[in-house]
């Protein structure tokens, strides 16, 4: 019987020795998978916007609205990207108010109003209305190589990323759902 107890004790000690390594190895694998899922992919729309000094405000707003990971992952999107100058045309303190945690959904709605599902190169853009990712539509006027979105001129087109394309605009587009919020409609 003593031999049997010693065998069990030896078995338990050997399991105790190997178990933490197995658990820590599993934890590292799970942590790595989590990090991979939440990392912005190189060459994505988010990475492209972040690399440009012209879109620092948009980059901050996307992060505050938790949309940076969406536009930094797989999928295909078209972004009508307002420049820093466009955000500067908003009334004073509006962006600050939108960036507050309690207004996160309003900020998301505003930003998603600039995003269309799928990849639309300038050559693919036609007159009409297009549904944005916030559920509302934007009006597109496209003729003679000139494109306007809700009366905002598109001045730089076809900045291609791994997960879509971006077109620069000089105005922040305001969806009807945000009319009157903090003076956005002025």
C-alpha angles and dihedrals in degrees: 000000000000089000090051092052091047090051091051091047092050090048092050092048092050091049091049090051095052101034099073090052091051092048094046091047090051091048091052091050092048092046091049091051090050092050091048091053094051100040120107108244116239111254093020124133091261092050091047093050092046092051092056123080089208094069105043093121092049090048091053092046092050090052093047090051093046090241096117091085092047093054090038096058138063122303132076124272140165114215124197093203120204112215125230087260090056091052088048089062091064116101115273116281094009095112091044089054092047091052092059113110092240089059096047094115091051090050090048090051091050093049095043088054084070094052129080123189112248133025115292114181117197090258089057096052114104136177114279141061126311126196113237128211091262089061097251126107131243123208116236125201113188124171138138092005093303120117130194127184113200088338092309114124117235103222104172119037140186103023094167122210131179091262103035145313137291131212120192120230132186098221136056107240114228118208118220089244089068098047108139096013108140092329096303092140094061 
